[in-house]
Amino acid sequence: MTTLVGPSEGYNMGKHGFEMWRRIFEVDKKYVAIKPIGQGSYGVVCSCINKKTNEKVAIKKIMDVFENRVTALRTLREMTLLRFIKHENIVELKEVMMPNNWRGFKEVYMVYELMDTDLHQLITSPQPLSNDHCRFFIFQKSLAESPSFKEPAAFISSSLLLLFWAANLKADLEFIDKPKAKMLYPKADPLAIDLLEKLLVFDPSKRITATEALCHPYMSSLYDPSCSPPAKCCLEGDVKENMEEPKIREMMLREIMYLPNPK
């Protein structure tokens, strides 16, 4: 349920507020709340509609973004990467709302395209996950690694889930012992096992890259190199682990201004 609330201190006349899941959202007036979608360790997400365009979006509110350096850096990286990555299989970051107090803001509102569902809902749903589901999930993950970055593939966790889903097992898994993979997962696709083994090589210089993973026979039904060519240059990024709050804040504001503000 959505409840309209009065203005807070420093309230901007271009914004309005509503309460959802005991969290106050202060968003641009063009957005009208629909319903809550989900919440996690550092954010709450609700669906809204843009009154000017009639487009439905998902708005994520990140609270106390600078209280924890990990959260601040993760948020900044998400802004930076999604500004560069444009692909039909990767959620689009439409805008990040300009804060009321750009010198001392503590909250960030990120606006995304609204998806029908998410990976968590699919995993926890009663619908059995097929081999095709697994192939498509790892395809989406590898797209996020491959078109914009020339680094070794870093989706081991997704690969472990791949076999977990393919085998239709319900037990919780703490780890997968690679030499025993075929014994543990007799129902898994042999090509999935082969891809997993190549992804689990510990040395990143010997591990297959994201592009090589996409070209693996297991992915052949989904991947067309002509539609998703590798990046021509690397995205280095300026986000450093030792950055302090003033610098992170400055870079966030820069990203907010880089992103187009939809009407």
C-alpha positions as CSV (number, residue, x, y, z in Angstrom):
1,M,0.0,0.0,0.0
2,T,1.2,3.5,-0.8
3,T,0.7,6.5,1.5
4,L,1.4,10.1,0.5
5,V,3.5,12.0,3.0
6,G,4.2,15.6,3.7
7,P,7.5,17.4,2.7
8,S,10.7,16.8,4.7
9,E,13.3,19.4,5.6
10,G,15.0,20.7,2.5
11,Y,12.1,19.5,0.4
12,N,12.3,20.4,-3.3
13,M,9.1,21.8,-4.9
14,G,9.8,19.6,-7.9
15,K,9.4,16.5,-5.9
16,H,6.7,14.7,-3.9
17,G,6.8,12.0,-1.2
18,F,5.1,8.7,-0.5
19,E,5.6,5.9,2.0
20,M,6.2,2.3,0.9
21,W,7.3,-0.5,3.2
22,R,7.9,2.0,6.0
23,R,10.4,3.9,3.7
24,I,9.8,7.5,2.5
25,F,10.4,8.0,-1.2
26,E,10.9,11.6,-2.3
27,V,10.9,11.5,-6.1
28,D,10.3,13.8,-9.0
29,K,6.6,14.7,-9.3
30,K,6.3,13.1,-12.8
31,Y,6.6,9.7,-11.1
32,V,3.5,8.2,-9.4
33,A,3.9,5.1,-7.2
34,I,2.3,1.8,-8.2
35,K,3.4,-0.9,-5.7
36,P,6.5,-2.2,-3.9
37,I,8.7,-4.7,-5.8
38,G,11.4,-5.8,-3.5
39,Q,14.0,-4.9,-0.9
40,G,17.5,-5.9,0.0
41,S,20.4,-5.1,2.3
42,Y,20.9,-1.6,0.9
43,G,17.8,-0.7,-1.1
44,V,14.1,-0.7,-1.6
45,V,12.5,-0.9,-5.0
46,C,9.0,0.1,-6.1
47,S,7.3,0.4,-9.5
48,C,6.1,3.8,-10.7
49,I,4.6,5.4,-13.8
50,N,5.9,8.4,-15.5
51,K,2.9,10.7,-15.9
52,K,4.4,12.5,-18.8
53,T,5.3,9.5,-20.9
54,N,3.0,6.9,-19.4
55,E,6.0,4.6,-19.1
56,K,6.3,2.2,-16.1
57,V,9.6,2.2,-14.3
58,A,11.3,0.7,-11.3
59,I,12.8,3.1,-8.8
60,K,15.4,1.9,-6.3
61,K,16.0,4.0,-3.2
62,I,19.5,3.4,-1.6
63,M,19.4,4.7,2.0
64,D,22.4,6.1,3.9
65,V,24.6,5.5,0.8
66,F,27.7,6.9,2.4
67,E,27.3,5.1,5.8
68,N,29.3,2.2,4.4
69,R,32.1,2.6,1.9
70,V,31.2,-0.8,0.2
71,T,27.7,0.4,-0.5
72,A,28.9,3.8,-1.8
73,L,31.4,2.2,-4.1
74,R,29.0,-0.4,-5.3
75,T,26.4,2.3,-6.1
76,L,28.9,4.4,-8.0
77,R,30.1,1.4,-10.0
78,E,26.5,0.5,-10.9
79,M,25.9,4.1,-12.2
80,T,29.2,4.1,-14.2
81,L,28.8,0.7,-15.8
82,L,25.1,1.0,-16.7
83,R,25.7,4.3,-18.3
84,F,28.0,2.6,-20.8
85,I,26.3,-0.8,-21.2
86,K,23.3,-0.6,-23.6
87,H,21.9,-4.0,-24.6
88,E,18.4,-5.5,-24.9
89,N,19.3,-8.2,-22.4
90,I,20.7,-5.9,-19.7
91,V,18.4,-3.7,-17.6
92,E,18.5,0.0,-18.6
93,L,19.4,2.7,-16.1
94,K,17.2,5.6,-17.3
95,E,18.3,8.2,-14.8
96,V,19.5,8.9,-11.3
97,M,17.5,11.7,-9.7
98,M,19.3,14.9,-8.8
99,P,19.3,15.1,-4.9
100,N,17.7,18.0,-3.1
101,N,21.0,18.8,-1.3
102,W,23.8,17.9,-3.7
103,R,26.4,18.8,-1.2
104,G,25.1,16.6,1.6
105,F,22.8,14.0,0.1
106,K,22.5,10.7,1.9
107,E,20.0,8.9,-0.4
108,V,20.2,7.9,-4.1
109,Y,17.2,7.2,-6.3
110,M,18.0,5.2,-9.4
111,V,15.3,4.7,-12.2
112,Y,15.4,1.6,-14.3
113,E,13.2,0.1,-17.0
114,L,10.5,-2.1,-15.3
115,M,11.0,-5.8,-15.9
116,D,8.3,-8.5,-15.7
117,T,10.2,-10.5,-13.2
118,D,13.7,-11.0,-11.8
119,L,16.1,-13.9,-11.2
120,H,15.2,-14.2,-7.5
121,Q,11.5,-14.7,-8.3
122,L,12.3,-17.3,-11.0
123,I,14.6,-19.3,-8.6
124,T,12.1,-19.3,-5.8
125,S,9.0,-20.0,-8.0
126,P,7.5,-23.5,-8.1
127,Q,8.2,-23.7,-11.9
128,P,11.0,-26.2,-12.6
129,L,14.1,-24.5,-14.2
130,S,15.1,-26.2,-17.4
131,N,18.4,-26.5,-19.2
132,D,17.2,-23.7,-21.5
133,H,16.6,-21.4,-18.5
134,C,20.2,-22.1,-17.3
135,R,21.6,-21.4,-20.8
136,F,19.7,-18.1,-21.1
137,F,20.7,-16.9,-17.6
138,I,24.4,-17.5,-18.1
139,F,24.1,-15.9,-21.6
140,Q,22.7,-12.7,-19.9
141,K,25.5,-12.7,-17.3
142,S,28.2,-13.2,-19.9
143,L,26.8,-10.4,-22.0
144,A,27.4,-8.1,-19.0
145,E,31.0,-9.2,-19.0
146,S,31.8,-9.5,-22.7
147,P,30.6,-6.6,-24.9
148,S,32.1,-3.8,-22.7
149,F,35.1,-5.5,-21.0
150,K,38.1,-7.5,-22.2
151,E,38.7,-9.4,-19.0
152,P,38.5,-13.1,-18.1
153,A,35.0,-14.3,-17.4
154,A,34.0,-13.8,-13.8
155,F,30.7,-15.6,-13.4
156,I,31.7,-18.8,-11.5
157,S,28.7,-18.4,-9.1
158,S,26.3,-18.3,-12.1
159,S,28.0,-21.4,-13.5
160,L,27.5,-23.3,-10.3
161,L,23.8,-22.4,-10.3
162,L,23.7,-23.6,-13.9
163,L,24.4,-27.2,-12.9
164,F,22.2,-26.9,-9.8
165,W,19.2,-25.9,-12.0
166,A,20.0,-28.3,-14.7
167,A,20.0,-31.2,-12.3
168,N,16.7,-30.0,-10.8
169,L,18.1,-30.5,-7.3
170,K,16.5,-28.8,-4.3
171,A,19.2,-29.4,-1.7
172,D,21.4,-26.4,-0.7
173,L,24.9,-26.5,-2.0
174,E,27.9,-25.2,-0.1
175,F,30.4,-25.8,-2.9
176,I,31.0,-27.9,-6.0
177,D,34.1,-30.1,-6.2
178,K,35.1,-29.9,-9.8
179,P,36.5,-33.5,-10.2
180,K,33.3,-34.9,-8.9
181,A,31.0,-32.7,-11.0
182,K,29.8,-35.4,-13.3
183,M,29.1,-37.8,-10.5
184,L,27.1,-35.1,-8.5
185,Y,25.1,-34.0,-11.5
186,P,24.3,-37.0,-13.7
187,K,21.4,-35.1,-15.3
188,A,23.4,-32.0,-16.2
189,D,24.1,-31.3,-19.9
190,P,27.6,-32.6,-20.8
191,L,28.3,-29.4,-22.6
192,A,27.3,-27.5,-19.4
193,I,29.8,-29.6,-17.4
194,D,32.5,-28.8,-20.0
195,L,31.8,-25.1,-19.8
196,L,31.8,-25.2,-16.0
197,E,35.2,-26.9,-16.0
198,K,36.7,-24.2,-18.2
199,L,35.2,-21.5,-16.0
200,L,36.5,-23.0,-12.8
201,V,40.2,-22.8,-13.8
202,F,41.7,-20.9,-10.8
203,D,44.4,-19.0,-12.8
204,P,42.5,-16.1,-14.5
205,S,45.1,-16.0,-17.3
206,K,44.2,-19.6,-18.2
207,R,40.5,-19.3,-17.6
208,I,38.3,-18.7,-20.7
209,T,37.2,-15.2,-21.3
210,A,33.6,-14.0,-21.4
211,T,33.7,-13.9,-25.2
212,E,35.1,-17.5,-25.3
213,A,32.4,-18.6,-23.0
214,L,29.8,-17.1,-25.3
215,C,31.3,-19.0,-28.2
216,H,31.2,-22.3,-26.3
217,P,29.0,-25.0,-27.9
218,Y,26.7,-24.9,-24.9
219,M,25.8,-21.3,-25.8
220,S,25.6,-21.8,-29.6
221,S,21.8,-21.6,-29.8
222,L,21.8,-18.1,-28.3
223,Y,25.0,-16.3,-29.2
224,D,25.5,-14.6,-32.5
225,P,28.9,-12.8,-32.6
226,S,27.7,-10.4,-35.3
227,C,25.0,-9.1,-33.0
228,S,27.1,-8.7,-29.8
229,P,30.7,-8.0,-30.9
230,P,33.4,-7.5,-28.2
231,A,34.3,-4.0,-27.2
232,K,36.8,-2.1,-29.2
233,C,38.3,-0.5,-26.1
234,C,38.5,-1.2,-22.4
235,L,36.4,0.6,-19.8
236,E,39.0,1.4,-17.2
237,G,36.9,3.3,-14.8
238,D,38.1,5.7,-12.1
239,V,36.5,3.9,-9.1
240,K,39.2,3.0,-6.6
241,E,38.8,1.0,-3.4
242,N,40.6,3.6,-1.3
243,M,38.4,6.5,-2.4
244,E,37.0,8.7,0.4
245,E,33.5,10.0,0.7
246,P,34.1,13.5,-0.8
247,K,35.5,11.9,-4.0
248,I,32.8,9.3,-4.2
249,R,30.1,12.0,-3.8
250,E,31.7,14.1,-6.5
251,M,31.9,11.2,-8.9
252,M,28.2,10.3,-8.2
253,L,27.1,13.8,-9.0
254,R,29.1,13.6,-12.2
255,E,27.4,10.4,-13.2
256,I,24.0,11.9,-12.4
257,M,24.7,14.8,-14.7
258,Y,26.0,12.5,-17.4
259,L,22.8,10.4,-17.5
260,P,20.0,11.9,-19.6
261,N,17.0,13.1,-17.7
262,P,13.8,11.7,-19.4
263,K,10.9,14.0,-19.8
